[in-house]
């Protein structure tokens, strides 16, 4: 590794599995101290333990990112332990398969829960992190949207609403906080081989994964969490020092491929 994040202090939400776990391991391998903000205690501890076993620096903080008090406590601890925060990676997301859907079918409880985890979390975490970063006049925030935030995706309207708001909020934050030396950018993944993606693409008459990859995805394959982690590393590092307010699709070309859905 090249040490692109040597001595940087990084916080990653939802880092117990999937894209967040891959990012935590890569950031640590590049020299960062990584705080793993994760609700699942077993997953969060396992990720931190593996990083430390491999010689990296990581600490698990059990955090419910949809709860303001929990987030505030986590960032207070980070500041007390490390004195600063260089990177916030807002990775935590949820797709509620079987409950999220078309807006006329979504219950208010499901709507509010999906937005709490996917959007309120960005408010809570960014608010806490930016307060620290403004004092030090430097920092990086990386948000996670989705292809659903930039193109129309059917049957997940709560998820889509949250991801579209994430894209808009990224641009707003980048515009406001750039004067403090803080950069805010966004990754919009799609077709990444994670457990959540498998859950979000149920085996039913609506979704055909083989057709999706062979026709909808120009690269003709699934992406891997490690590939998204490399993009996050780039955005976290000085290599992207003049990128601010960008929305980068990590999707193999899906969002530029037009509507190739089968007629139904």
N, C-alpha and C positions, 0 to 999 in steps of 0.2 A: 504494500500500500504506500501511497505517496504523502500521507500526513496532511491532507487538505483541510482537516478540521482540528489540527493539533491545538490542544488546550481550550477548545471551544466548549461552552456549556449549552447543551441542547435538550429540549423537552419534546417528546413525541407522544401524542395521544393515541390510544388504541394500539399500543406497540406490543401487545401480547401475542399477536398472530398476524399472518398475511403480510400485506404491504408494510404495515407499521413495524412488524418484527424484522423484516428484511432491512428496512431503513435504520432501525436501531443498531443492528449488527454492523451494517456498513459504516454508519457514522462513528461508532466506537472503534472500528478497525482503522478509521482515518484519523484517530487521535482525540475524538471528542469524549467528554463526560456526558453520558446520556441518562436523562431521567425518563423512566418509562411510566407514563401516566395511563393506568389501565384499571378497569373495574374488576376484571377476572384475576383474582389474586394468584391462582395457580399458574396461569399463563404468564402474567407479569413477572412473577418471581422466577419462573423457568427461563424466560428470556434474559433477565438480568444475570442470573447465575451462569448461563452459558457464555455471555459476554465476558464476565469476570474470569471464568475458567480459561477462556482463550486469551487472557492478558489485557482485556479492555476494562473500561471504567463505566459502570452502570449502576443505577439505583432504582428500585421499584417504589413507586408511591401509589397506593390504591386510591383511585380517583374516579368519581362519577362525573363525567364531563357535562352531563345535563343538569348538574346541581351547582349553583353558584357558590355555595358555602364550601363544598368539597374542592372546587377548583381554586378558590381563594386560599384555602389551607395548603394545597399542593404548591402553589407558587410562592407563598410565604416561606415554606420549607426550603424551596430551591434557593431563594434569595438568602436565607439564613445560612444554608450550607455552602453555597458557592459565591454569593456576593454579586452575581451578575447572571444574565441570560443572553446568549448570542443567537440562538435559533429556536423558534417555536414551529413545530411541524404539526399542524392541525390535521391529523390523519383519521381520527375516529369517525366511523360511519356505521349506519345500520340500514339494511334493506329488510323490511318485514314481510317476507313471503307469505302469501295467503291472507294477509290483512290489508296491506297497501294495495291500491288498485285504481280504478277510475273514480273520479272525485265524487260522483253521485252514490258510490257504494262505501266510501271510506267513513268510518265512524269518527266523531270528534276526538275520541280517546286515542285512536291510532294516529290521526293527523298530528295532534299535539305531541305525542311521544316521538314520532319520526322527526319532527322539526326540532324537538328538544335535544335529541342526540346529534343530529346532523347539522343544525344551524345555531341553536342556542349555545352549543359547546364552543363554537368559533367565537361568539360574542364573549362568553365568560373567559375563555383562555386568552384570546387576543387582548381583551381589556386588561387582564392581569399582566401579561407579558409586555405589552406596549408601555405600560407604566414604568416597568423596570428599564426597558430599552430607551425610553425617552431620557431618563436620567443619565444613561451612559452615552447617549447620542450615537447609537449604532445598534444594529440587529437585523435579523431576517425572520420573516414570517412566511411559511409555506402553507397554503390552504389546499384542501382536497375537494374537488368537485367531481364531475363524472361526465361522460358523454351526454347524460340526461340533463346536464346543465347548459348544453350548447346546441342540442338538437332535440326534436320531439321524440320522446320514448313513451310508448303506450303502457298502460296498466300499472303505473307506479307514480301516481300524481303527487303524493306527499313527498316522496324521495326526490322527484323532479323539481318540485317547488323549492326544496331546501338547497339542492345543488345549483339551481339557477340563481338563487339569492347569494350563494357562496361566490359565484363568478362576479356578480355585481358588487358585492361587498369587498372583494379583493381589489377591484379597481378604485373603489372609494378610499379604502385604507391606504393604498399605494399613493394616491393623490395627496392625502392629508399628512401622512407621516414621513414622506420622503425628506422633508426639511429637517428631520431629526437624524438623518443618515440611516433610516430604516427602510428596507426593501420588502415589499409584499408581492408575492407571486402565487400562482395557482396551477396545480396539476389536475388534469381532467382525464382520469384513466377509463378504459373500457376493455372488456374481454380479457381481464387479468385472471389467471388461474388461481383463485383463492376459494376458500370454503364459502365465503359470502356470495361470490359470483355464482357458484354452483347452486346455492339456495335461491338466488334471485332469478334463476332460469329453470323453472320447474319442468319436469317431463310431462308436458301436456300437449294438447293439439295446437296451441298457439305458438310455441317456441320449438324450433328445430335447430339444435346446436350444430349439427353437421352442415346444414344449409347456411347457417349464420357465419361459420368460419370460412366455408368454401366460396361464398358469394358476397356476403356483407363485408368481410374483412380482407382488404387487399393483400396483406402479408400472408393470408391463408394459414394462420396459426394463432393460438392463444398467447398472450403475453405472460411474463413471469413477474412475481413480486420484486425480484432482484433487479429487473430492468427499470421498474418505476423507482426503486431505491437509488439507482444511479442518477436518475434525473433529479431526485430530491437532493442528492449530494451536490450536484452541479449548482442547483439554486441556493443551497446553503453555503457554498464556498465562494471565495473571491473570484473564481472563474466566471461567475455571472454578475459581476459587480455593477454592470450598467443595465441590468434587467430589473424592471419595476412595473408592476401592474400587468404582467403577461399571463395569459391563460394558455398552457401548453397541453395539447391533447396527446396522451400516451395510449394510443388505441389501435395501432397498426393501420391507421387510415380509415377507420369506420366512419368517422363523422364527416368525411369528404366524399363519401361513396354514394350519396343519393339514396332515394327510397327504393330498395331492391326487395322489399318484402313480398312474399308469396301472396297471391290473391286469395282471399278467404271468403 
